[in-house]
Amino acid sequence: MPLKEKLLIERIRRAAAPGSRSAGTGIGDDCAVLRMPRGDEVLVTTDFSLEDIHFRREWHPPDSVGHRCLARGLSDIAAMGGVPRAAFLSLALPPDLPQKWVDQFVGGLLKLAKRYSVPLAGGDTAQSPGGILADIVVLGSVPTGKAILRSGAKPGDLLYVTGTLGSASAALNLLGDGEKLRPKSHPKHFYPEPRIAIGQFLREKKLASAMIDISDGISTDLAHICDESRVGAVVYAEALPMAGCQPEGRDNNSPGRKPWVAARLVSGHDFSRAESRLTPADSEIRFVSGHDFSRAENGPIEGGALAPEGNLRDSEQLSLALHGGEEYELLFTARPNRRIPKQIAGVPVTQIGEIVRGTQMKLARSDGRTEILRPAGWEHFG
């Protein structure tokens, strides 16, 4: 079982001790006292990580759960073009949880925090009646008036995405199929990388007019930009940078293995309604939901995690890229006269569409067809 509260807090405090001197006063007082750079505004974001909703203990090692918990908040800061300054962690733990699990969770979180010089400055602990609940609050800063909002896109802007799409959700689909995965072979799912440097670059160079991180799938997150900017968008199906059309770490050349060309997602990242069946139809690809693992015993969606070459419809090849969540890539718009590098901080950047007048999102296919693109990623209570 976990240590008693006072001992647990002291243990976390010792683990987090080598924090940034610029953070001010952290764990040990009623409040943290933080210093922000002169002339900056404060960014604040908060995210839950709930057992059987965002992770399952039998699938995700504790250090991955801790890493993912913080990565969610850091990715939000990246999407604003900000610099992360401090993190606050609140934990509710069931009484039968081994302390070793807690130590490894905290270790995974602090390892990522150290890479970005983000001190763990406080939080809270409590006993949970069942299941692990973690809430992360991340504070960041950005020069006054320079935060990149979702509301800055205008008709004529071009639409870009960082990195590649689909491998995080493909790995999740394999887990839903009962496969045992090596976390290090599937970093996009188990150890996602927040695009902090890219967000700061886009802000500093005044390149992005609007931006969001892809946590719920392009179709859902692009809709947020369109709603806030009061615009529409066209996504070019052929331009989407799909991640090799197979999960990371899967060897296509293994003896006796057929070539695999795409993964079929159980959901965006939600197993709570896996008893439903995926029936993609053109661009209106309906995924079950987002990232809820609570009903995974019902089994994966018909069709399995992967399908052999030749057995895929066009819509199935697009489904991971359009609706798969937990990518934590950046989706942004830029004025057409801005020159966007093909790589930023070593990460590829791809133009995938454009912003248009109106309020609809559309999917443009290579054969000239244009179809309505509806949000079909994760939505709580959906």
C-alpha positions as CSV (number, residue, x, y, z in Angstrom):
1,M,0.0,0.0,0.0
2,P,1.1,3.6,-0.4
3,L,3.0,5.3,2.4
4,K,1.1,7.5,4.9
5,E,0.4,10.9,3.5
6,K,3.2,12.8,5.3
7,L,5.8,10.2,4.4
8,L,4.6,10.1,0.8
9,I,4.8,13.8,0.4
10,E,8.3,13.9,1.8
11,R,9.3,11.1,-0.5
12,I,8.0,13.0,-3.5
13,R,9.7,16.2,-2.3
14,R,13.1,14.5,-2.0
15,A,12.7,13.0,-5.5
16,A,11.8,16.5,-6.9
17,A,14.4,18.3,-4.9
18,P,16.8,19.3,-7.7
19,G,14.4,21.9,-9.1
20,S,15.1,25.1,-10.9
21,R,16.3,27.9,-8.7
22,S,14.1,30.3,-10.6
23,A,11.0,28.6,-9.4
24,G,11.0,30.3,-6.1
25,T,9.6,28.3,-3.1
26,G,7.9,25.0,-3.9
27,I,6.9,22.0,-1.8
28,G,6.8,22.6,1.9
29,D,4.5,25.6,2.4
30,D,0.8,26.2,2.0
31,C,1.4,27.7,-1.5
32,A,4.3,27.7,-3.9
33,V,5.9,31.1,-4.5
34,L,6.9,31.4,-8.1
35,R,8.8,34.0,-10.1
36,M,7.8,34.8,-13.7
37,P,9.9,36.7,-16.2
38,R,9.2,40.5,-16.3
39,G,6.8,41.3,-19.1
40,D,5.3,37.8,-19.4
41,E,1.7,36.6,-19.0
42,V,1.0,33.4,-17.1
43,L,-0.3,30.3,-18.9
44,V,-2.3,27.8,-16.8
45,T,-3.5,24.3,-17.9
46,T,-4.9,21.3,-16.0
47,D,-5.5,17.7,-17.1
48,F,-6.8,14.6,-15.5
49,S,-5.2,11.1,-15.9
50,L,-7.8,8.6,-14.6
51,E,-7.3,4.9,-14.4
52,D,-9.5,2.9,-16.8
53,I,-10.2,6.2,-18.7
54,H,-6.7,7.4,-19.8
55,F,-4.7,4.3,-18.9
56,R,-4.8,0.7,-17.7
57,R,-2.4,-0.7,-15.2
58,E,-2.1,-4.0,-17.1
59,W,-1.2,-2.1,-20.3
60,H,0.8,0.9,-19.2
61,P,3.9,0.7,-16.9
62,P,3.8,3.3,-14.1
63,D,6.7,5.4,-15.5
64,S,4.7,5.7,-18.8
65,V,1.6,6.8,-16.9
66,G,3.6,9.5,-15.1
67,H,5.3,10.6,-18.3
68,R,2.0,10.9,-20.2
69,C,0.4,12.7,-17.3
70,L,2.9,15.6,-17.5
71,A,3.2,15.4,-21.3
72,R,-0.5,16.3,-21.6
73,G,0.1,19.6,-19.7
74,L,3.4,20.4,-21.4
75,S,1.7,19.9,-24.8
76,D,-0.9,22.5,-23.9
77,I,1.9,25.0,-23.1
78,A,3.6,24.2,-26.4
79,A,0.3,24.9,-28.2
80,M,0.3,28.5,-26.9
81,G,4.0,29.0,-27.8
82,G,4.9,29.2,-24.1
83,V,7.7,28.2,-21.8
84,P,6.7,25.8,-19.0
85,R,7.6,27.1,-15.6
86,A,6.2,24.8,-12.9
87,A,4.0,21.7,-12.4
88,F,1.6,20.7,-9.6
89,L,0.5,17.1,-9.1
90,S,-2.5,15.9,-7.2
91,L,-2.8,12.2,-6.6
92,A,-5.7,10.1,-5.3
93,L,-4.5,6.5,-4.7
94,P,-6.3,3.3,-3.7
95,P,-5.2,1.8,-0.4
96,D,-4.0,-1.5,-2.1
97,L,-1.7,0.2,-4.6
98,P,2.0,-0.8,-4.1
99,Q,4.3,2.0,-3.2
100,K,6.6,0.8,-5.9
101,W,4.0,1.8,-8.5
102,V,3.8,5.3,-7.0
103,D,7.6,5.6,-7.0
104,Q,7.9,4.6,-10.7
105,F,5.0,6.9,-11.6
106,V,6.6,9.8,-10.0
107,G,10.0,8.8,-11.5
108,G,8.5,8.9,-15.0
109,L,6.9,12.3,-14.5
110,L,10.1,13.8,-13.0
111,K,12.3,12.4,-15.7
112,L,10.3,14.3,-18.3
113,A,10.1,17.4,-16.0
114,K,13.9,17.5,-15.7
115,R,14.3,17.4,-19.5
116,Y,12.3,20.6,-19.7
117,S,13.6,22.2,-16.5
118,V,10.1,22.2,-15.0
119,P,10.1,21.9,-11.2
120,L,7.4,20.0,-9.4
121,A,6.3,22.9,-7.1
122,G,3.4,21.3,-5.1
123,G,0.2,19.4,-5.3
124,D,-2.0,17.3,-3.0
125,T,-2.6,13.6,-2.0
126,A,-5.7,11.7,-1.0
127,Q,-7.0,8.2,-0.7
128,S,-9.2,7.0,-3.5
129,P,-12.1,4.6,-2.9
130,G,-11.1,2.9,-6.1
131,G,-8.7,3.6,-9.0
132,I,-5.9,6.0,-9.5
133,L,-6.6,9.6,-10.2
134,A,-3.9,12.1,-11.1
135,D,-4.4,15.7,-11.9
136,I,-1.6,17.8,-13.3
137,V,-1.5,21.6,-13.4
138,V,1.3,23.2,-15.5
139,L,2.1,26.8,-15.3
140,G,3.9,28.5,-18.2
141,S,4.6,32.0,-19.4
142,V,4.6,33.9,-22.7
143,P,5.5,37.5,-23.5
144,T,2.5,39.7,-23.0
145,G,0.1,39.6,-26.0
146,K,2.1,37.0,-27.8
147,A,0.3,33.7,-26.9
148,I,-0.8,31.8,-30.0
149,L,-4.6,31.4,-29.6
150,R,-7.1,29.2,-31.5
151,S,-8.9,32.3,-32.7
152,G,-6.3,33.8,-35.0
153,A,-7.0,31.8,-38.2
154,K,-8.3,33.7,-41.3
155,P,-9.6,32.5,-44.7
156,G,-6.6,32.0,-47.0
157,D,-4.3,30.7,-44.2
158,L,-2.5,27.4,-44.8
159,L,-2.9,24.5,-42.4
160,Y,0.1,22.6,-41.1
161,V,0.9,19.7,-38.7
162,T,4.1,18.6,-37.0
163,G,5.4,15.0,-37.0
164,T,3.5,12.0,-38.2
165,L,0.0,10.7,-37.4
166,G,-1.4,7.4,-36.4
167,S,1.2,5.4,-34.6
168,A,0.0,6.3,-31.1
169,S,-3.5,5.1,-31.9
170,A,-2.2,2.1,-33.8
171,A,-0.3,0.9,-30.7
172,L,-3.4,1.4,-28.6
173,N,-5.4,-0.7,-31.0
174,L,-2.8,-3.5,-30.6
175,L,-3.3,-3.3,-26.9
176,G,-7.0,-3.7,-27.4
177,D,-6.4,-6.8,-29.5
178,G,-4.6,-8.3,-26.5
179,E,-1.0,-7.9,-27.8
180,K,1.8,-7.3,-25.3
181,L,3.8,-4.4,-26.4
182,R,7.3,-3.2,-25.5
183,P,6.7,0.4,-24.4
184,K,10.1,1.5,-25.7
185,S,9.2,0.3,-29.2
186,H,6.0,2.5,-29.2
187,P,7.2,5.8,-27.9
188,K,4.4,7.9,-29.5
189,H,1.9,6.1,-27.3
190,F,3.8,5.3,-24.1
191,Y,6.2,8.3,-24.1
192,P,4.7,11.1,-26.2
193,E,7.0,14.1,-26.9
194,P,5.5,17.5,-26.2
195,R,6.6,19.9,-29.0
196,I,7.8,22.7,-26.7
197,A,10.6,23.9,-28.9
198,I,8.4,24.0,-32.0
199,G,5.7,26.1,-30.3
200,Q,8.3,28.6,-29.1
201,F,9.9,28.8,-32.5
202,L,6.6,29.5,-34.2
203,R,5.8,32.2,-31.7
204,E,9.3,33.8,-31.8
205,K,9.3,33.9,-35.6
206,K,5.7,35.1,-35.7
207,L,4.8,32.2,-38.1
208,A,1.6,30.7,-36.6
209,S,-1.7,32.6,-36.7
210,A,-3.6,29.9,-34.6
211,M,-2.5,26.7,-33.0
212,I,-3.7,23.7,-31.0
213,D,-2.2,20.4,-29.9
214,I,-3.6,17.2,-31.2
215,S,-4.9,15.3,-28.2
216,D,-8.4,14.3,-29.5
217,G,-7.7,13.8,-33.2
218,I,-7.3,16.2,-36.1
219,S,-11.0,16.2,-37.0
220,T,-11.9,17.2,-33.4
221,D,-9.1,19.6,-32.7
222,L,-9.3,21.4,-36.1
223,A,-13.0,22.0,-35.3
224,H,-11.9,23.9,-32.2
225,I,-9.7,26.2,-34.3
226,C,-12.6,26.7,-36.8
227,D,-15.1,27.4,-34.0
228,E,-12.9,29.9,-32.3
229,S,-11.8,31.6,-35.5
230,R,-15.2,31.4,-37.1
231,V,-13.8,29.9,-40.3
232,G,-14.0,26.6,-42.3
233,A,-11.2,24.4,-43.4
234,V,-10.2,22.0,-46.2
235,V,-7.9,19.0,-45.4
236,Y,-6.1,17.3,-48.2
237,A,-6.4,13.6,-47.6
238,E,-3.3,12.7,-49.6
239,A,-1.1,15.2,-47.7
240,L,-1.7,13.7,-44.2
241,P,1.7,12.5,-42.9
242,M,0.7,9.0,-41.8
243,A,3.3,7.2,-39.7
244,G,4.5,4.6,-42.2
245,C,0.9,3.1,-42.1
246,Q,2.0,0.7,-39.3
247,P,2.6,0.9,-35.6
248,E,6.1,1.8,-34.4
249,G,8.4,-1.1,-33.8
250,R,6.4,-3.6,-35.9
251,D,8.6,-5.4,-38.4
252,N,7.1,-5.8,-41.8
253,N,9.8,-8.1,-42.9
254,S,9.4,-10.7,-40.2
255,P,9.4,-14.2,-41.6
256,G,5.9,-15.4,-42.4
257,R,4.3,-12.0,-41.8
258,K,2.2,-10.4,-44.5
259,P,2.9,-6.7,-45.3
260,W,0.8,-4.4,-43.2
261,V,-0.2,-1.1,-44.6
262,A,-2.5,0.5,-42.0
263,A,-3.9,0.2,-38.5
264,R,-7.6,0.1,-37.6
265,L,-8.3,2.1,-34.5
266,V,-10.5,0.7,-31.8
267,S,-11.4,4.3,-31.1
268,G,-9.6,7.6,-31.0
269,H,-8.3,6.4,-27.7
270,D,-11.4,5.1,-25.9
271,F,-12.3,1.5,-25.1
272,S,-15.3,2.3,-23.0
273,R,-17.7,1.5,-25.8
274,A,-15.7,-1.1,-27.7
275,E,-18.7,-3.3,-28.1
276,S,-19.8,-0.9,-30.9
277,R,-18.5,-1.6,-34.4
278,L,-16.6,0.8,-36.6
279,T,-18.3,1.4,-39.9
280,P,-16.4,4.0,-41.8
281,A,-18.2,5.6,-44.7
282,D,-16.3,8.1,-46.8
283,S,-15.1,11.0,-44.7
284,E,-17.7,10.6,-42.0
285,I,-15.6,8.1,-40.1
286,R,-17.3,7.5,-36.7
287,F,-14.9,6.4,-34.0
288,V,-16.3,5.1,-30.7
289,S,-14.8,7.9,-28.7
290,G,-11.6,9.0,-27.2
291,H,-9.5,7.6,-24.4
292,D,-11.6,5.5,-22.0
293,F,-10.4,2.0,-21.3
294,S,-13.0,1.1,-18.8
295,R,-14.9,-1.4,-20.9
296,A,-12.1,-3.0,-22.9
297,E,-13.3,-6.5,-21.8
298,N,-15.9,-6.1,-24.5
299,G,-13.2,-6.6,-27.1
300,P,-11.8,-4.5,-30.0
301,I,-13.8,-3.3,-32.9
302,E,-14.3,-5.8,-35.6
303,G,-11.5,-6.0,-38.1
304,G,-8.6,-6.2,-35.6
305,A,-5.7,-3.8,-35.1
306,L,-4.2,-4.3,-38.6
307,A,-5.4,-5.5,-41.9
308,P,-3.3,-7.1,-44.7
309,E,-2.6,-5.2,-47.8
310,G,-5.5,-5.1,-50.2
311,N,-8.2,-5.4,-47.6
312,L,-8.5,-1.8,-46.8
313,R,-10.9,0.8,-48.0
314,D,-9.8,4.4,-48.6
315,S,-11.6,5.6,-45.5
316,E,-9.9,3.0,-43.3
317,Q,-6.5,4.2,-44.5
318,L,-7.4,7.8,-43.4
319,S,-9.1,6.9,-40.1
320,L,-6.0,6.9,-37.9
321,A,-4.7,10.2,-39.3
322,L,-8.0,12.0,-39.1
323,H,-9.5,10.8,-35.9
324,G,-6.8,9.1,-33.8
325,G,-5.9,11.0,-30.7
326,E,-3.1,11.4,-28.2
327,E,-0.7,12.4,-30.9
328,Y,0.4,15.6,-29.1
329,E,1.6,17.0,-32.3
330,L,0.9,20.7,-33.1
331,L,-1.8,21.7,-35.6
332,F,-1.4,25.3,-36.7
333,T,-2.3,27.8,-39.4
334,A,-0.1,30.4,-41.0
335,R,-0.6,33.3,-43.4
336,P,0.2,32.3,-47.0
337,N,3.1,34.7,-47.2
338,R,4.9,33.0,-44.3
339,R,7.7,30.6,-45.2
340,I,7.3,27.6,-42.9
341,P,10.4,25.4,-42.6
342,K,10.0,21.8,-43.7
343,Q,11.6,20.8,-40.3
344,I,11.6,22.6,-37.0
345,A,13.8,21.2,-34.1
346,G,14.3,18.1,-36.2
347,V,10.6,17.4,-36.6
348,P,9.0,17.4,-40.0
349,V,6.3,20.0,-40.7
350,T,3.7,19.2,-43.4
351,Q,1.1,21.4,-45.0
352,I,-2.2,19.5,-44.9
353,G,-4.9,22.0,-45.9
354,E,-6.1,25.5,-45.9
355,I,-8.6,27.8,-44.1
356,V,-11.6,28.9,-46.0
357,R,-14.7,31.1,-45.5
358,G,-17.7,29.6,-43.9
359,T,-17.9,27.2,-41.0
360,Q,-17.7,23.7,-42.5
361,M,-14.7,21.4,-42.5
362,K,-14.2,19.4,-45.7
363,L,-12.0,16.5,-46.8
364,A,-10.5,16.8,-50.3
365,R,-9.5,13.5,-51.9
366,S,-7.0,13.0,-54.7
367,D,-9.7,12.2,-57.2
368,G,-11.3,15.6,-56.8
369,R,-14.1,14.6,-54.5
370,T,-14.8,16.9,-51.5
371,E,-16.8,15.7,-48.6
372,I,-17.9,17.0,-45.2
373,L,-15.4,16.2,-42.5
374,R,-17.1,15.9,-39.1
375,P,-15.4,15.8,-35.7
376,A,-15.1,12.2,-34.8
377,G,-12.3,12.0,-32.3
378,W,-12.6,11.9,-28.5
379,E,-15.3,13.8,-26.6
380,H,-16.2,13.1,-23.0
381,F,-19.9,12.3,-22.4
382,G,-20.3,11.7,-26.1
